[in-house]
Amino acid sequence: MDIRLPIKRKRGGQGKKAKEKYKESLRVFAENMKEIQKGLDFHMGSRGWCYAMEPFGLKKSDFDFGQECINECRRRGFLKLGFILEDESHIVEQQPDLIESVEDFVEGQYNMWQNAGDYYTESWQLYDGISFWKGKNYYIQLLVEKVDLKSLFARICKQYKIPIANLHGSGSIEQKAVMAYNFQYHENEGRQPILFACGDFDPPGLEIRAVLKDWFVKYIGFTGWDPQNLIVDPIGLTYRFIQKNNLTWIDNLESSGEKDLDDPTGKVWKDNRFNIQKYVAKYGVKKCESNAIVVVPKLGRKMLQDAIDKWLGKDVYKDYLSDLKTGRSRTKELIEEKLEEE
């Protein structure tokens, strides 16, 4: 597919023809994005789309320009609400406040009652009361650095009942409290807590084992859970994976929490936090963001699947489906017995 990037506007006032030409380039760009999305089974944020546009000529130095163009397409209505995956920290939590007439409500309830018999007869197919984690030695949760990866991994996490959250820098204390509660419950059930972490390839990302464990230790007073048995398993980018798949390097070490990690006058460098000095000596002043994985989605999902197989075994989901089939079969028998009694 031949994708044309939007025109870069010149500084200063623009004539009518130039404005129309720019507007048309945005419209075509948006239509091309829609065509690409048709072939994807996950959604991306504006940054993820910049990685997807690299093969079509968007240079890493123009990623800010790319995000501006995408947001301009949204403002002009060329990309509808929901097309771009929104950062979770920006999501507005809606509260139901629907208007329904008394007559419509009564009619709806009547129809539900009329169909209740058919629903009950077939309801055995909905039985889902078998815990996936029953009999497992480990319990897994997943933290990802970018929201694009949450979308990419959603299907697998749903399949394996793995809670997933967007780290987005350092996350929040409430987020850690929920995860701590999950870990504590399963640890009490005899399962080893495992935290998958898919972060950026940068100094903090490579030190994610110690960083995440320190965060959970820091919040013990709030969560009531001691993470001494927690195993943090980084499943994200490696230098070999980045090079082999020609993923994009960003020529800086800026982070959401710090300015320039490599600044020799800064506290991070002086204290050698995250082994920053060793990292720069080995890789240079550059990083690879984890959402670069969106350009190789199959390999990204395989990365997660391989990690699950390592801890739980390759046949674990097949065994779960077998148990679920047995449970549903028994559910159907009981429903039929109930109907015969009626």
N, C-alpha and C positions, 0 to 999 in steps of 0.2 A: 504494500500500500504506500502510495506517495503522499506524504503529509507535508503541507506547507506551513511553516511557522508564521505567526503574525508579523506584520511589518513593524519595525522599530520607528517610532515617531521621532521627528527632529524636535529640538528644543524651540521654544517660542510659539507664537501663534500659528495656527494651521488653517489653510484655505479650505473651502467647502469640498473640493475634489479630494484633497489629501485626507480629510476627515472621513469621507465616504469610503475611500480606498482602505483606510485603516479599519473601519467598521466591518467592511466586507471580509477582510483578512481574518478578523476575529471570528466571524460567523462560519467561515470555511474551516478554520481551526477547530471550532467547537464540534462541527459535524464530523470531522475526522476522528475526534476523541470518542464520539458516540459510536462510530464504527468499530474502533478498537475495543471499547467496552463490551460490545456484543460478543466478542470472542473470549471474554474473561468471566470467571465464576466468582470473583471477589472484587471489592471496590478499593479505591486508593484516594489518599489525600492529595493536595496540590503538589506536595514535595515528591510523593511517589510518582505522580504523573510526569514530573520533570525527568525522572530516571527512565520512564517508559518512552520519553521523547528523544532520548539521546541518540538512538539509531537513526533518527530523522533529522539530525543536525543541531539539536540543542546542546550547546557546550556547557560543561559544568560551571564555567564562569558566568553563564547566562541563566542559571537556575532561578535567581531572584526575578529576572525578566520573565521567565516562564511562569512563575507563580503569579506575578502581576497580571499577565495575560489571561490566565485561567480565572482569576478573581474578577477581571474586567468582563470576561464572557458571562460569568455568573451575574454580575451587576446589570448587564444588558439583557439578560433573560435568554441567552443562547444556550446556557446549561441550566437545567431546571433544578429545583430544590431536591437534595438527596443524591445528586449525581456524584458530587465530590464528598468523600468521606470526611466528616467534620471531626476536629480534635475534640476528644471527650471532655476536656476541661471547658469547652465552649458550648456544650450541649445544654439546651434549656429543658429542664424536667417539666413535662406537661402534666396537668392535673385534669382528669375527666370532668367535664361540665356540660353534658349533653342535654338537649331539649327533646323530650318525647311526650306526645299527648297521652292522656290516660287511655284513650281508645286504642292507640297503636300498641301500648304496653300490654293491655289485656289481650289483644289479638295475637301478639307475639307469644305470650304465655300459653294461650289456648293451643296454638300450633305446636309448641314444644310438648304440651301434654298429649296431643294427638299422635305425635311421632315418637313418644317415649317408649312404646312397645318395641318398635323396630330398632330404636337406638339400643335398648337393653339387650336385645337378641344378638346384636353385632358388637357389643361393647367389649367382648373378650379380646378383640384385636388391639384394644387400647391399654391392656394391662402392661405396666412397666414397673412393677413393684420389686424387681430383683436388683439388688445393689451390684453395680459393676465392680466395686472394690472388695466385695466379699471374698475372703480367701486369698487376697493379695498381700504380699510382703511389703509393698511400697505404696505410697500415696503421692500423686504428682499434682503440682500447680505450675502455671507458666506466667512469667512476666516478660513482656516485649517492650522494646524501647520506643517503637513507633506504631501509631494506630493502624497503618497499612498492614502490618504483620498480624494484628489482631483479626483483621478481616481475612487475610490469607490463611491463617491457621484455624479459623472458626469451625470449619466442618470437621476437622480431625479432633479438635478439642471436644466438640459436641458428641462425637462418636465414642470417645474414650472417657467422657465425663470428667474432663480436666478443666478446672476453673482457669480462666485467662484474664489478665489485666494489662492495661497499658501503663508502663512505668512513667513515661513522659518526664524525664529528669530524675527526680527522686521519689515520685509518687506522693502519697499522702499517708498520714498516720492512720486515718480511717481505713485506707486500703490495706495497710499492713495488719490492722486489727482483724479484719475479715479473714485474711489469709492465715493469720495466727490461730484464729478460732477453728478453721478447717483443719489445719495441721494438728492442733491439740486433740481434736475429736478423733482423728484417725490414728494418732499416736497412742491414744488411750485404747484403741481397738487393736493395737499391736502392729501398726504399719510404720515403716520408716518414712519420714517426711523428705520428699525430694522437690526441689524448686528448680525448674528449667528457667534459664535466663537467656534471652536473645537480645543482646545489646549491640551497640556500635563497635566497630573495630577502632578503638582509641584507648588511651591509657585507663580511664575509668572502666571502659567496657571489658578490657582484658583482666582487670582486677575485680571483676564483678562478684567472684566468690566471697572475697573478704568484705567487700562493700555491703552486699545484701545481708550477710550474716550479722555484720555490725549494726545495721539498721534494726534488725529484729531484736538484737540484744538491747539496743538503746530504748526500745519500746516495751520492754518486759513489764515495767510498772503499769503501763497502760493496757497491754493485752493480756497479761497474766500467763503468757506462754514463754518457756525457756527454750531457745532454739539450739541447745547444745548438740542434739542429734540430727539437726538439719544438714542435708547435703545439697549444696548449690551446684548444679550441673550446667555450665554454659553450653548452649547448643547453637550459638550464633556463628558469625563470620570467623574464618581463619584466613591468614595471609595467603595460603595456598588456594583456598576457595576463591578469594577475590581475584588473584592473578589468573587462575585457570579460566574463570568465567568473564574476565575482562570487565569487572565491575569498576565503578567510578571512585577515584580517590579525590577527596576534597583537600585543597592545599592550605589547611589551617588546623588548629587544635582548639578552636573555640567550643565552649559548651554552654548549656543553658544556665548552669550555676556559676561558671567562672568566665572571665574574658578570654585571655589567651593562656592556656595551660603551660605553654612553652616560654612564657615571659620570664627571663632570668632574674628579673627584679621582683617577681611575684612570689607569694607565699607557697603556692603549689610547687613551683620549681625548687625553691630554697629548701623546703621540707621534703622534697622528692616524693610527694604523695603520688599514689598510683604507679610508683616506679617510673615517673615521667622521664627522668634523665636516660634511663636504659631504653625506654621506648623510642625516644628521639634519636638516640645513637643507632638503633637497629633499623627503624623504619623511616626516620625523617619527620619533618613537620607536616604531617598529613594524616587523614583518617578516612574511613569508609563507613558511611551511615548504614544502619541495618536495613532500612527500607530500600536499599539498592537491590535487595533480594527479589523485589517484585518483577525484575526483568527476567528472572529465571524461576518462576513460581513452582514448577514441578520439582526442581532441585531443592528449593526452600522447604517445600512440604516433605520431601524425602528426608531432609535433615531432621525434622521433627519426628517423623515416623521411625527413623532409625534409633533415635534417642528413646522413644517409647518402647520399641522392641528390645532395646538393651536392658531396660529395667524390668519390664513386665513379660517379655517373651513374645514371639511372633504370632502365636495362636490364641492370644488372650481374648481378642475380640470375637473370634470364631467360637470360643468356649462360652462367652457371654451370650451370644445369639442362640446357642444351643440351650442354655439354661432358660433363656427368655421364651423360647419356643415351647419348652416343657411346661413352664408356668402358664402360658396362654392356653395351652391344650387343656390343662386342668381347670382353668377359668371357664373355658367353654363348656366343659362337662357340668360344672356347678350351676352355670346359668341355665343350661337345658333341664337340669333337675328341678330348679326353681320354677321354670315355666310349666313343667309337667305337673308339679304340685298345685299350681294355680288352676 
